[in-house]
């Protein structure tokens, strides 16, 4: 038997009680192989100021969740919540997932196997393992969802399903708490991990099903707001790492401006003009296709948001 691993699964949560319950129950029934390198695991849940009774529910059901230790903070965003989780974690290896992710029974074992293989291949632990995330709006049976082409991710480091030695997170400096709005805090940490020479090892056997409610037209205003926030946080990301690679990631190039400008007919295809077509798709039972179609104008909002935030930042400096 080689060296063992103690996992701390760090989960930030904010007003997600119904799906969080499924998330935690799936983590409590993990199955390990007879020769498993896992010595033990814990679930470190950080409540980011929920107002939906999450903590009261947890307290009432604590006997059902022997692996869970929970902490709370005032609402400060997922970056701060994950940092608190890492600081409180007792394990040597951190797994980040979101509280709306439901995993399979061999999830921890799959990450453990990939970590062992990675160490053998590289001769060190200068890497992290990245599992698969499948998007679903099936609340009753999220793990029934098949893999779709839209589930592919080209991200280097994303916190939806990743395992990494705790000491690398500490060396990189954890998440930047100034990312308080939506987006980019995990990819920004990814740039710092890459600068430390860490490699990504894909771990497709560690599957998580990311639940979100089926797309409805009523969600559009909050989705637009998210894209504008993502634009602002993208500029913060670029200010920290002013490289062409980051410009491409945050869509702050003339290419993206041209692409989404053309695709949206310079904003003519928007939430108002496309509403009848989106409603038609939703009524056909194709909410996911409707959401992908809505990305035409959502991305245009994001690109405009990036440039507006960048202009604002430039004016502040001058």
C-alpha positions in Angstrom: 0.0 0.0 0.0 1.5 3.4 -1.1 0.8 6.7 0.5 -2.8 7.5 1.4 -5.0 10.5 0.7 -7.4 12.3 3.0 -10.0 14.3 1.0 -11.6 17.5 2.1 -14.6 18.2 -0.2 -15.1 22.0 0.0 -18.5 23.2 -1.0 -19.7 26.9 -0.8 -23.5 27.2 -0.8 -26.0 30.1 -0.9 -29.8 29.5 -0.9 -29.6 26.0 -2.5 -31.1 23.8 0.2 -33.2 21.4 -1.9 -30.4 20.5 -4.3 -27.7 20.8 -1.6 -29.5 17.9 0.2 -29.0 15.7 -2.9 -25.4 16.9 -3.2 -24.6 15.9 0.4 -26.5 12.6 0.3 -24.5 11.5 -2.8 -21.3 12.3 -1.0 -22.3 10.3 2.1 -22.7 7.0 0.1 -19.3 6.9 -1.6 -17.9 3.5 -2.3 -14.1 2.7 -2.3 -12.2 -0.2 -3.8 -10.5 -2.7 -1.6 -7.0 -1.3 -2.4 -8.2 2.3 -2.1 -5.6 5.0 -1.4 -8.3 7.0 0.5 -7.7 7.0 4.2 -10.8 9.1 5.0 -12.8 12.1 3.8 -14.7 15.0 5.1 -17.2 17.4 3.6 -16.5 21.1 4.5 -19.6 23.1 3.8 -19.5 26.9 3.9 -22.8 28.6 4.1 -22.4 32.1 2.4 -25.2 33.8 4.3 -28.2 31.7 3.1 -31.7 33.0 4.0 -33.6 29.8 3.0 -33.1 27.8 6.2 -30.1 25.8 5.0 -28.3 25.8 8.4 -31.5 25.0 10.3 -32.2 22.1 8.0 -28.6 20.8 8.5 -28.8 21.1 12.2 -32.1 19.1 12.2 -30.5 16.3 10.0 -26.9 16.3 11.3 -27.0 12.6 12.2 -27.6 11.8 8.5 -24.4 13.5 7.5 -21.5 12.2 9.6 -18.9 13.5 7.2 -20.1 17.1 7.1 -18.6 19.9 9.1 -20.2 23.2 8.4 -19.2 26.9 8.8 -21.0 30.1 8.0 -20.1 33.6 6.9 -21.9 36.8 5.9 -22.7 36.8 2.2 -19.3 37.5 0.6 -19.3 35.4 -2.6 -17.9 31.9 -3.5 -14.2 33.0 -3.5 -14.4 34.0 0.2 -16.5 30.9 1.1 -14.0 28.5 -0.6 -11.1 30.2 1.1 -12.7 29.7 4.5 -13.4 26.0 3.5 -9.7 25.5 2.6 -8.5 27.1 5.9 -10.8 24.8 7.9 -10.0 21.7 5.9 -8.3 18.9 7.7 -7.4 16.9 4.6 -4.2 17.0 2.6 -6.1 17.1 -0.7 -9.0 19.5 -1.5 -11.8 18.7 -3.9 -13.9 21.6 -5.0 -17.5 21.1 -6.1 -20.5 23.4 -6.2 -23.6 22.8 -4.0 -25.8 22.1 -7.0 -23.6 19.1 -8.1 -24.7 15.5 -7.6 -21.9 13.0 -7.9 -21.8 9.2 -8.6 -20.8 6.6 -5.9 -17.3 6.2 -7.3 -16.6 9.9 -7.5 -14.0 10.1 -4.7 -12.4 6.8 -5.8 -12.1 8.1 -9.4 -10.2 11.2 -8.3 -8.0 9.2 -6.0 -7.1 6.8 -8.8 -6.3 9.7 -11.1 -4.1 11.3 -8.4 -2.1 8.0 -7.9 -1.7 7.6 -11.7 -0.7 11.3 -12.1 2.0 11.0 -9.4 3.4 7.9 -11.0 3.6 9.6 -14.4 5.0 12.9 -13.3 7.0 11.8 -10.3 5.5 14.6 -8.1 2.2 16.2 -7.1 2.5 19.3 -9.3 -0.9 18.7 -11.0 -4.6 18.6 -10.2 -7.3 16.3 -11.5 -10.3 17.7 -13.3 -13.5 15.6 -13.4 -16.5 15.7 -15.8 -19.5 18.0 -15.3 -22.8 17.2 -17.0 -25.5 19.9 -17.0 -29.0 18.8 -16.2 -32.4 20.3 -15.3 -33.7 16.9 -14.1 -34.2 17.5 -10.3 -35.8 14.2 -9.5 -33.0 12.1 -11.2 -30.1 14.3 -12.1 -27.6 11.5 -12.7 -29.8 10.1 -15.5 -28.7 12.9 -17.9 -26.5 11.9 -20.8 -23.3 13.7 -21.8 -23.9 16.5 -24.4 -21.5 18.4 -26.6 -22.4 21.6 -24.7 -21.0 19.9 -21.5 -17.4 20.1 -22.9 -15.2 22.6 -21.0 -11.9 24.0 -22.1 -11.2 25.6 -18.8 -7.7 25.0 -17.2 -8.9 25.2 -13.6 -12.6 25.4 -12.7 -14.1 24.7 -9.2 -17.1 22.6 -10.5 -15.2 19.4 -10.0 -11.4 19.5 -9.3 -9.0 17.8 -6.8 -5.7 19.4 -5.8 -3.1 19.1 -3.0 -3.9 21.7 -0.3 -0.3 23.0 -0.2 -0.4 24.2 -3.8 -3.5 26.2 -3.1 -1.7 27.8 -0.1 1.4 28.5 -2.2 -0.7 30.1 -4.9 -2.4 32.3 -2.4 -6.0 30.9 -2.5 -8.8 32.7 -4.2 -8.8 36.5 -4.6 -11.7 37.8 -2.4 -12.0 40.9 -4.5 -13.9 38.8 -7.0 -17.2 39.4 -5.3 -19.5 39.5 -8.3 -20.2 36.6 -10.7 -17.4 34.8 -12.5 -13.6 34.3 -13.0 -12.3 33.8 -9.5 -11.5 30.1 -10.2 -9.9 30.7 -13.6 -7.8 33.6 -12.1 -6.4 31.2 -9.4 -5.8 28.8 -12.3 -3.4 31.3 -14.0 -1.4 31.4 -10.7 -1.4 27.6 -10.5 -0.2 27.4 -14.1 2.6 29.9 -13.3 3.7 27.5 -10.5 4.0 24.8 -13.2 0.9 22.8 -12.3 -0.5 20.5 -15.0 -4.1 19.5 -15.6 -4.9 15.8 -15.6 -8.4 15.0 -16.9 -10.4 12.6 -14.8 -13.5 11.7 -16.9 -14.5 8.9 -14.5 -15.2 11.4 -11.7 -18.6 12.5 -12.9 -20.8 15.3 -11.3 -24.2 16.3 -12.5 -24.7 20.1 -12.3 -28.4 20.8 -11.7 -30.1 24.1 -12.7 -33.8 24.8 -13.2 -35.0 24.4 -16.8 -34.6 27.7 -18.7 -37.6 30.0 -18.7 -38.0 33.5 -20.2 -38.4 34.9 -16.7 -34.7 34.1 -16.0 -33.4 36.4 -18.8 -33.0 39.6 -16.7 -30.9 37.8 -14.0 -28.9 36.0 -16.8 -28.2 39.4 -18.4 -27.2 40.8 -15.0 -24.8 37.9 -14.6 -23.2 38.5 -17.9 -22.6 42.2 -17.0 -21.1 41.2 -13.7 -18.9 38.6 -15.5 -17.7 41.4 -17.7 -16.7 43.5 -14.7 -14.9 40.6 -13.0 -13.3 39.8 -16.3 -11.7 43.2 -16.4 -10.4 42.7 -12.8 -9.0 39.4 -14.0 -7.2 41.2 -16.9 -5.8 43.9 -14.6 -4.2 41.2 -12.5 -2.9 39.3 -15.5 -2.7 41.6 -18.6 -2.0 38.9 -21.1 -3.4 38.0 -24.6 -4.6 34.6 -23.2 -6.7 36.4 -20.5 -8.1 38.8 -23.1 -9.2 35.8 -25.1 -10.8 34.2 -22.1 -12.8 37.3 -21.0 -13.7 38.0 -24.7 -12.0 41.4 -24.6 -10.8 41.4 -28.2 -11.9 43.0 -31.5 -12.6 39.4 -32.7 -15.2 38.8 -30.0 -16.7 42.2 -30.5 -17.0 41.5 -34.2 -18.2 37.9 -33.8 -21.0 38.6 -31.2 -21.8 42.0 -32.9 -22.5 40.1 -36.2 -24.3 37.1 -34.6 -26.6 39.5 -32.6 -27.0 41.8 -35.7 -25.4 44.5 -33.6 -27.9 44.0 -30.8 -31.0 43.7 -33.0 -31.3 40.0 -31.9 -32.0 40.6 -28.2 -34.2 39.5 -25.3 -37.2 41.3 -26.8 -36.9 40.4 -30.5 -36.0 36.7 -29.8 -38.6 36.1 -27.0 -41.2 34.6 -29.4 -38.7 32.1 -30.9 -37.3 31.2 -27.4 -40.8 30.7 -26.1 -41.6 28.4 -29.1 -38.5 26.3 -28.3 -39.4 26.1 -24.6 -43.0 25.0 -25.5 -41.5 22.3 -27.8 -39.8 20.9 -24.7 -36.3 22.2 -25.7 -35.4 24.6 -22.9 -31.6 23.8 -23.2 -31.6 24.6 -26.9 -33.5 27.8 -26.1 -30.8 28.8 -23.5 -28.0 28.0 -26.0 -29.8 30.2 -28.6 -30.2 33.0 -26.0 -26.4 33.0 -25.6 -26.3 35.0 -28.9 -27.5 38.1 -27.0 -26.1 37.1 -23.6 -22.6 37.0 -25.0 -23.2 40.4 -26.6 -24.1 41.8 -23.2 -20.9 40.2 -21.8 -18.7 41.7 -24.5 -20.3 45.1 -24.0 -20.0 44.8 -20.2 -16.3 44.0 -20.5 -15.6 47.1 -22.6 -17.7 49.3 -20.4 -15.9 48.1 -17.3 -12.5 48.5 -19.0 -13.3 52.1 -20.1 -14.5 52.9 -16.5 -11.2 51.4 -15.1 -9.1 53.4 -17.6 -10.9 56.7 -16.7 -10.4 56.1 -13.0 -6.6 55.7 -13.6 -6.3 58.8 -15.7 
